[in-house]
Amino acid sequence: MDTSVIPYMEGALGIKAYCSKSSRPFLELSTQFQKNFKSENPEEDNAQPGIHALRAYDIIDVITRALERSAIDTDTDTPKVLLKNILSSNFIGLGGPINFYKFKFLNLNNGRYATRTLDSTVIWPGYLKRVPKGWEMATDAKPLKIGIPADVSFKAFVKVNETQTDPEKKYTGFSIDIFREAVKILEKNFSLPCKFHPYNGTYEELVDCDYNKTFDVVVGDITMLPSRSSKVEFRGSYAESGLVIVQATPEEPHKAWMFMKPFTMEMWVVTGALLIYIMFIVWVVEYQSNNPAFRGPWNCQLGTALCFAFSSLFFGHREAIRSNITRVVIVVWLFIVFVLTSSYTASLSSILTVQGLDSNVTDIEWLNATSMTENISAAVLDLPYAKICTTQFCKNYTAGQPLNRFGGLGFVFQKGSPLAADVSRAILIISEQRILKSLEQKWFPRSVECSATKNDELSLGNFWALYLICGATSTLCFLLFFLHLLVDFYRHLQASRSDANPSDESVWIKTVQLLHFFHNGPRFLVKDCQSRLVVPLDQVNGFLHGGQQRAIQMRRSLLSSLHLWRPLTQG
């Protein structure tokens, strides 16, 4: 002890533990203790054992005696027997009597004493079931004063309706609902009555009201900033915050060709080629089947084929189909058309609904440089407010990436408030249980026109399997038709020319005859084909035995006969 403070202690009373220093156990311990202490600490002058050393010796003595008694009884549980033997110790130790007394815990509640055990719940003042944290807790007579901003730009966060008398309807908003959900979780352990107090002033003044203890908690869209955190304590960050540039969406150019956007150019070309291919197969098969809708002059046949092909895109074709091969081709094609039209409609609707363009405003300096104009180019908003604009007015406004980040939106507490940690933990529970997500959908719903998402153009890679199936099926049907046509041609040719050898004719002649068979059908083939087909046979013989001039005339006649061929009789 410092000797300079002794004069100031005159008249002071103190309590010092008493121990007998003349007993034999103490003298034995003191001798051994001084010997060991001086060998280890030669610089110390006082080597006498103090009260703490004597109590430590007594504790070791208690445990040693309990272990000796426990070693006698080996049939029982050792930990329980050891604890029982320790509690039953009763002897005079170096520091005084050693005896463990039994106590009862009494809990005063509502003017009555109640006996409590170590594992029972203790009722603390204010009917609290948790251990007090040294802070005056809210009661029904003195509820928490919750400060909220009375006038905000975005009513979705905090809204005060003075016409309502019910607090549940008078004070609403995203921030209010989050705080109420947190209070519901806290009230599972203790009561937490609250009362909202609207405040007309800036957010800085509202934070200062919490700092000077006008309000216990401030609830609202308060951004966590370093300047504010030096005065108050922020907890429960429930939304991101940061500066974002929001600008009006300009009109998209080239809207006249908007209908081409759902498909890529490669997709349009392949689809058109497949349409022409299907049209050709349908015309060939139906023409040979003597379908009146596909007969007549060549200009009428071409118009009918084109009309049939394009009307099939809208399932509006009216021409009758006679061949089963054509029906197979049309069924596969209509399935492709159904998939393409459905995909085209969905993609075009998405493009027309969501037309998001990247922001061309990159920083605040650019805005400052162009701020002298009369029209507003863009606005700098906090991230939660920018999300409201873009989710509800996505066709009119677009937002860029955050320029910087803040601490988020949170609740304001006084420094050292025990509610800060509890509310922060409650908000984590709210987020984990997806209550926070449901509240976001409630207060920040996306408009109908903003619900659709922007899709990329559909390419050939999305439909190559369908195109492959359609092309393979159509080609197979065409090959079957052509094979059937060859079989019919040779069968009728054999029947009509039993006196001639078909193998003597050239490939060119057979090709011409096959074309005539396709054009006119088997009813124009007669037994004496050479006598009836005067023009072809004479000109073919001229081509085989005549000169170059006759061969040229023969070729011209054959080409014209494809259009003007008609059965000729002798004479």
Number of C-alpha atoms within 10 A of each C-alpha: 5 5 6 7 9 9 8 8 8 8 7 6 6 5 5 6 8 10 16 13 12 8 10 11 12 18 13 10 17 18 13 12 15 16 12 13 15 14 9 10 11 10 8 9 8 10 16 13 16 13 16 10 15 18 16 13 15 20 14 11 14 20 16 13 14 20 17 12 14 22 12 8 11 9 8 9 10 14 10 11 18 19 14 13 18 21 16 15 16 12 12 11 20 24 21 16 13 18 14 11 7 6 7 10 12 13 16 14 14 10 7 8 11 14 11 14 11 8 6 8 12 21 17 14 13 14 13 15 14 12 10 13 10 8 10 11 19 17 14 11 7 12 16 18 19 21 23 27 22 17 15 18 9 13 13 19 21 22 24 19 13 11 8 11 10 10 13 11 14 15 21 17 21 20 24 21 18 23 18 13 17 21 20 15 17 17 11 9 11 17 19 17 16 18 12 19 15 15 16 13 12 13 18 11 12 22 25 16 18 23 21 12 14 14 22 21 27 25 22 25 27 23 22 21 13 10 9 17 14 11 16 20 21 27 20 22 18 19 16 16 24 21 21 25 24 25 22 18 19 14 11 10 8 7 11 7 8 13 14 14 16 23 19 14 15 13 19 15 12 14 17 12 12 17 18 16 15 22 21 16 21 24 23 17 24 21 21 18 16 16 16 12 17 26 18 11 9 11 9 13 17 17 12 17 23 17 16 20 23 15 13 17 17 12 13 12 13 11 14 11 17 14 17 12 19 21 13 13 22 21 12 17 23 16 12 18 18 14 12 18 13 10 15 19 13 13 22 19 15 20 21 15 18 17 18 19 16 11 18 12 17 14 14 16 10 12 17 9 9 14 13 9 8 7 8 12 14 21 17 19 18 21 24 20 20 24 19 17 18 20 19 18 17 23 20 15 20 24 27 18 14 18 14 11 13 15 15 21 24 24 23 29 28 22 16 11 17 16 19 20 14 16 21 19 16 21 23 16 16 18 14 11 11 12 14 21 12 12 16 15 10 13 16 18 14 19 13 10 16 19 15 15 14 17 14 13 18 19 15 19 9 11 14 13 11 17 18 11 14 22 18 12 16 24 16 14 19 21 12 13 19 14 12 11 18 15 12 15 21 14 12 18 20 15 13 17 16 11 10 14 9 13 8 7 11 11 10 10 14 15 11 16 17 18 14 19 21 19 17 18 18 16 9 17 21 17 17 13 17 14 15 18 19 14 16 20 16 14 21 20 13 18 18 12 11 12 10 11 10 17 18 14 13 21 15 12 15 19 12 11 15 15 12 9 16 12 13 13 9 7 5
